[in-house]
Amino acid sequence: MTTRGAARPDQGAYMLRTAAMDAGRAYKEELLRLLDPKPGGTVLDVGCGPGTDLPALAAHVGPEGVVIGVDRDPAMVAEARRRTGDLPGVEVRQGDAHDLPVAPGSVDHAKADRVLLHVDDPAAVLAGLYTATRPGAVVGLVEPDWETLIVDAPDIATTRAFIRFVLGHTVRNPTVGRGLGRLAARAGFTVESVHATTPVLRDAEAADHTLGLGRNLERAVAAGLIGADRAHRWFDGLMEGPFQASFTLFTVVARH
């Protein structure tokens, strides 16, 4: 079986395209509004990827402020530096979210956007973020809860098998979104708000890109969890449409 979305996309291109989609723009704009970086402040972007959000953060803190992007992937760091090379006050550092390359108590605002679902120890990352921030600092966290994933298809059994595969095999912490408030509080932060948004995807090609429908379906087939013919019929039905899928993103705003 070959599906349209089977090949794993370039991660930088994937992140940039996802951020440019309507659902991506909406939650990122809301996160920036809630984070509310101030002129002259120091902002930390944990897991900055190709630098998608660094220009907007830099615009908020102005020429007197500092924006620090951190990512463990050398390719992401290189791309983020290329994209922000002409922005004063923007620094991109290679480092792990579990061991942030910033001085303790040096950050006024911080964000971690869809990072904790991939890390080994979300609680340890948040503890490190608490150490990096000053008293009064504001932190914004965004994570999906993949157990809320819904894909409309007549073959509900295959849909459920696909979602079980996503939960068990695609990311380390697929349900971390629902626990963001609890994890932030246990790290020492005061949780000020918890927001849930549900992007609804109605374009099959865009959803295939965002959710990895084709490539994850092929992995489920290779693992013997879904039969090839059954998977092929399910995927073709999705692509023929009409299409609808959704999932829930949780946004937590907390204060040191």
C-alpha positions in Angstrom: 0.0 0.0 0.0 1.2 3.5 -0.8 -0.6 6.5 0.6 -0.1 10.1 -0.2 1.3 11.1 3.1 3.5 8.1 3.7 6.9 9.8 3.5 8.1 11.5 6.7 8.2 15.2 5.9 11.2 17.5 6.5 10.7 18.6 10.1 11.5 22.2 9.6 9.2 22.5 6.6 6.5 20.6 8.5 6.6 23.0 11.4 6.6 26.1 9.3 3.7 24.9 7.2 1.7 23.8 10.2 2.2 27.2 11.8 0.9 28.9 8.6 -2.3 27.0 8.6 -5.5 28.7 10.0 -5.6 26.5 13.1 -1.9 27.0 13.7 -2.0 30.8 13.3 -5.0 31.0 15.6 -3.6 29.2 18.7 -0.2 30.8 18.2 -1.7 34.3 18.2 -3.7 33.5 21.3 -0.6 32.1 23.1 1.4 35.3 22.2 -1.5 37.4 23.5 -1.6 35.5 26.8 2.1 35.4 27.2 2.2 39.2 26.6 6.0 39.8 26.4 7.1 43.3 27.4 9.6 45.7 25.8 13.0 45.1 27.1 12.3 41.7 28.5 14.0 38.4 28.1 11.9 35.7 26.4 12.8 32.0 26.1 11.3 29.7 23.4 12.0 26.1 24.4 12.0 23.8 21.3 12.0 26.8 18.9 12.4 24.5 15.9 13.2 26.5 12.7 12.5 29.8 14.4 8.8 30.0 13.5 7.9 32.2 16.5 11.1 34.1 17.2 10.4 37.1 14.9 7.0 37.8 16.6 8.6 37.5 20.1 11.4 39.8 19.0 8.8 42.4 17.8 7.2 42.4 21.3 10.4 42.8 23.3 11.8 45.4 20.9 15.5 46.3 20.3 16.3 46.5 24.0 14.9 43.0 24.7 16.4 39.5 24.3 14.8 36.5 22.7 16.5 33.1 23.2 15.5 30.1 21.1 16.6 26.7 22.2 16.5 23.5 20.2 18.4 20.2 20.4 18.4 19.5 16.7 21.5 21.1 14.9 19.5 21.4 11.6 16.7 23.4 13.4 19.2 25.6 15.1 20.9 26.4 11.8 17.6 27.2 10.1 16.5 29.3 13.0 19.7 31.3 13.0 19.4 31.8 9.2 15.8 33.1 9.6 16.6 35.5 12.4 20.2 36.5 11.5 19.1 40.1 10.9 17.0 40.5 14.1 18.9 42.2 16.9 18.6 40.6 20.3 17.7 37.1 19.0 20.0 34.3 20.1 19.5 30.7 19.0 21.3 28.1 21.2 21.6 24.4 20.8 20.6 22.6 23.9 18.2 20.0 25.5 14.9 21.0 27.1 16.0 18.9 30.1 19.2 21.1 30.5 18.4 24.5 29.3 21.4 26.6 28.3 20.3 29.7 30.2 21.3 31.3 33.5 19.0 30.6 36.5 16.4 33.3 37.1 17.2 35.1 33.9 13.9 34.8 31.9 10.9 37.1 32.1 8.6 35.1 29.7 8.9 31.6 28.3 7.0 29.3 26.0 7.1 25.6 25.2 4.8 24.9 22.2 4.2 21.2 21.5 7.5 20.2 23.1 6.5 18.2 26.2 4.8 15.4 24.1 8.3 14.5 22.7 10.5 14.7 25.8 11.6 11.9 28.1 10.5 13.6 31.3 8.0 16.5 31.1 8.1 17.1 34.8 11.9 17.6 34.7 11.6 20.0 31.8 9.1 22.1 33.7 11.3 22.0 36.8 14.2 23.3 34.7 11.9 26.0 33.2 11.0 27.1 36.8 14.7 27.4 37.6 15.3 29.5 34.4 12.5 32.0 35.1 12.5 35.0 37.5 9.9 35.4 40.2 6.8 36.9 38.5 7.8 35.4 35.1 5.0 34.3 32.8 5.1 30.9 31.1 2.9 29.7 28.2 2.6 25.9 27.5 0.7 24.3 24.6 0.2 20.6 24.1 -2.3 18.4 22.2 -4.1 15.5 23.8 -4.0 12.8 21.1 -6.7 10.7 22.9 -9.1 13.5 21.7 -8.3 12.8 18.1 -11.4 12.2 16.0 -11.4 11.2 12.3 -14.8 10.9 10.6 -15.0 7.7 8.5 -17.7 5.1 8.0 -15.3 2.3 9.0 -15.2 3.2 12.7 -13.2 0.1 13.7 -10.3 1.0 11.4 -10.4 4.6 12.7 -10.2 3.3 16.3 -7.3 1.0 15.4 -5.5 3.9 13.8 -6.0 6.1 16.8 -4.8 3.3 19.1 -1.6 3.1 17.0 -1.1 6.9 17.2 -1.5 6.8 21.0 0.9 3.9 21.5 3.6 4.4 18.9 3.9 7.9 17.5 4.9 10.2 20.4 6.3 9.6 23.9 3.6 11.5 25.8 0.4 11.6 23.7 -1.9 12.7 26.5 0.3 15.3 28.2 -2.0 18.1 27.2 -4.6 17.2 29.8 -2.0 17.2 32.5 -0.3 20.5 31.8 -1.9 22.4 34.7 -1.0 19.7 37.2 2.5 19.4 35.9 3.1 23.2 36.0 1.7 23.4 39.5 3.9 20.6 40.7 6.9 22.4 39.2 6.2 25.4 41.4 4.3 27.6 39.0 0.9 29.2 39.8 -1.5 28.3 37.1 -3.5 31.3 36.0 -5.5 29.9 33.1 -6.2 26.8 31.2 -7.7 27.0 27.7 -8.9 24.3 25.4 -9.2 24.8 21.6 -10.4 22.2 19.1 -9.1 22.8 15.6 -11.5 21.3 13.0 -9.8 20.1 9.8 -12.0 19.8 6.7 -9.3 19.6 4.0 -8.1 16.0 3.7 -4.7 16.9 2.2 -4.0 19.5 5.0 -5.1 17.0 7.6 -2.9 14.3 6.1 0.0 16.7 6.5 -0.8 17.8 10.0 -1.9 14.5 11.5 0.4 12.2 9.5 -2.6 10.1 8.4 -0.8 8.3 5.6 2.6 7.8 7.1 1.2 6.6 10.4 -1.3 4.3 8.7 1.6 2.6 6.8 3.5 2.2 10.0 0.4 0.6 11.6 0.2 -1.8 8.6 3.9 -2.6 8.9 3.3 -3.4 12.6 0.6 -5.8 11.7 -2.1 -3.8 13.5 -4.2 -3.0 10.5 -4.5 -5.1 7.3 -3.2 -3.5 4.1 -6.4 -3.8 2.1 -8.5 -2.4 4.9 -6.1 0.5 5.5 -6.1 1.3 1.8 -9.9 1.5 1.6 -10.0 3.6 4.8 -7.4 6.1 3.6 -8.9 6.4 0.1 -12.3 7.1 1.6 -10.8 9.9 3.7 -9.1 11.5 0.7 -12.3 11.3 -1.5 -14.2 13.2 1.2 -16.1 15.0 2.5 -13.5 15.1 5.3 -13.6 16.1 9.0 -11.1 15.5 11.8 -10.4 17.3 15.0 -8.3 17.2 18.2 -7.9 19.3 21.4 -5.0 21.6 22.2 -4.6 22.7 25.8 -2.9 26.1 26.6 -1.7 26.8 30.1 -0.5 30.2 31.3 1.3 30.1 34.6 3.4 32.4 36.7 6.6 31.8 38.6 
